[in-house]
Amino acid sequence: MESALQGIWSNQVFWITNLSWVTAQGLKVIIGLVTEKKFNFNWILRTGGMPSAHSAAVVGLASSLGKEVGFSSPLFAMSCFFALMTMFDAQTWRRSIGVQARILNRIMDDLQSKRKIRDDRLKELAGHTPTEVFAGALIGILITLLFYK
């Protein structure tokens, strides 16, 4: 009988999903290096930005599951809806939170300039634009096509 560790090690869907996420996150670092001419460790773990690592991972998951169990399987259908909901969330709710954070931070800056108020700034880059989500989805599909055996 196969051990859990052996099962994970040989699970193509698991590795393609992870590779899709790592590729998209790595591209964020490269894009940051090119545009800002410096390295920022936060780029490795941040949410938001180009491309969407969430989209890359869930589309990598869905497309590799489709190749694994068939595109007509209920498991593929479930993973597709999971991917669509994740991508919708990334570009709507999470993006709205980022816009609200930007506005609140501006209000805090205005208040601080008139009074000595000290408070933590809110994270403004919480979600994705549709282009960032689409780019992440393409990465998930490309990784699946390149690495699924």
C-alpha positions in Angstrom: 0.0 0.0 0.0 1.2 3.4 -0.9 2.1 5.8 1.9 0.6 9.3 2.1 4.0 10.8 1.4 4.5 8.6 -1.7 1.0 9.5 -2.8 1.7 13.3 -2.6 5.1 12.8 -4.3 3.5 11.1 -7.3 0.4 13.4 -7.5 0.7 15.4 -10.7 -2.3 17.5 -9.9 -0.8 18.6 -6.6 2.5 19.5 -8.1 1.1 21.3 -11.2 -1.2 23.4 -8.9 1.9 24.3 -6.7 4.1 25.0 -9.8 1.4 27.3 -11.2 1.2 29.3 -8.0 5.0 29.4 -7.7 5.4 30.5 -11.3 2.9 33.4 -11.0 4.4 34.5 -7.6 7.9 34.3 -9.2 6.8 36.5 -12.1 5.5 39.1 -9.6 9.1 39.3 -8.2 10.6 39.6 -11.7 8.1 42.2 -12.7 8.8 44.1 -9.4 12.6 43.9 -10.0 12.2 45.3 -13.6 9.8 48.1 -12.7 11.2 49.2 -9.4 14.9 48.3 -9.9 15.2 46.8 -6.4 14.1 43.6 -4.5 11.4 43.6 -2.0 10.9 40.4 0.0 7.2 41.2 0.4 6.6 40.5 -3.3 7.1 36.8 -2.6 4.2 36.6 -0.2 1.9 39.5 -1.2 -1.6 39.2 -2.6 -2.7 41.2 -5.6 -0.5 42.3 -8.5 0.3 40.9 -11.9 -0.2 38.0 -12.4 -2.8 36.5 -10.0 -1.2 33.5 -8.3 -4.6 32.5 -7.0 -5.9 32.3 -10.5 -2.9 30.4 -11.7 -3.2 27.8 -8.9 -7.0 27.2 -9.3 -6.8 27.0 -13.1 -3.8 24.7 -12.8 -5.8 22.6 -10.4 -8.9 22.5 -12.7 -7.0 21.9 -16.0 -4.8 19.2 -14.5 -7.8 17.5 -12.9 -9.5 17.6 -16.2 -6.6 15.8 -17.8 -6.4 13.4 -14.8 -10.0 12.3 -14.4 -11.6 13.6 -17.6 -13.2 16.9 -18.5 -16.7 15.3 -18.2 -16.1 14.2 -14.6 -18.0 15.8 -11.6 -14.6 16.4 -10.0 -13.5 18.6 -12.9 -16.9 20.4 -12.9 -16.4 21.1 -9.1 -12.9 22.4 -9.6 -14.0 24.6 -12.5 -16.7 26.3 -10.3 -14.1 26.6 -7.5 -11.7 28.3 -9.9 -14.4 30.6 -11.3 -15.5 31.6 -7.7 -11.9 32.2 -6.6 -11.2 34.4 -9.7 -14.4 36.3 -9.3 -13.6 36.9 -5.7 -10.1 38.1 -6.5 -11.3 40.7 -8.9 -14.4 41.9 -7.1 -14.6 41.7 -3.3 -10.8 41.6 -2.7 -10.3 44.5 -5.1 -13.0 46.5 -3.5 -11.3 46.0 -0.1 -8.1 47.4 -1.6 -9.9 50.5 -2.9 -11.5 51.1 0.5 -8.1 50.7 2.2 -6.6 53.3 -0.2 -9.4 55.8 0.7 -9.1 55.2 4.4 -5.3 55.6 4.2 -5.8 59.0 2.5 -8.2 60.0 5.2 -5.7 58.9 7.9 -2.9 60.9 6.1 -5.2 64.0 6.1 -6.0 63.6 9.8 -2.4 63.0 10.7 -1.2 66.1 8.9 -3.6 68.2 11.0 -3.3 66.2 14.3 -0.8 63.8 15.6 -2.7 60.6 15.1 -0.7 57.4 14.8 -2.2 54.3 13.3 -1.2 51.4 11.1 -1.8 51.7 7.4 -4.2 49.3 5.7 -3.0 46.9 3.0 -4.2 48.5 -0.3 -3.2 45.8 -2.8 -5.7 43.1 -1.8 -7.3 42.1 -5.1 -6.7 41.8 -8.8 -7.7 43.5 -12.0 -9.4 41.3 -14.6 -6.2 41.4 -16.7 -4.2 40.1 -13.7 -6.8 37.3 -13.2 -6.7 36.4 -16.9 -2.9 36.3 -16.9 -2.9 34.0 -13.8 -5.4 31.7 -15.5 -3.2 31.5 -18.6 -0.2 30.5 -16.4 -2.3 27.7 -14.9 -3.2 26.3 -18.3 0.3 26.7 -19.7 1.9 24.9 -16.7 -0.6 22.1 -17.1 0.1 21.7 -20.8 3.8 21.8 -20.2 4.2 19.5 -17.3 1.2 17.1 -17.2 2.4 13.7 -18.4 
